[in-house]
Amino acid sequence: MNKNPISVTGTIKINAYNVISDKISEGIDYGWMRAHKYTDSPDEQTIKEEIYNGVTNALGEILSYE
């Protein structure tokens, strides 16, 4: 990913709801796939843990925590 600053003329608004919503969906999908990586029928706790981890990791890509 290119982290060099870019020059922008005018105003840019980011729709934070869409950005966060996309990352949550991405995390849910990733967690679901992770939960099913080694078994076709993971238990409820495994599914919840993997989805939680997927969502928090995806949000960590766009949010910074102090």
C-alpha angles and dihedrals in degrees: 000000000000110000096181115122117253129211116243127185116205130008127317121194121194118210097227092187092060094044093050093041091052091051092049090051090047090051093049091051092047093047092049091052091046092051089054096042097104102018139036092219113037118181121257094256093054091050092050093047094049093047091048091050092046093051096045091048092048092049089048088064092063104025130060121211123206 
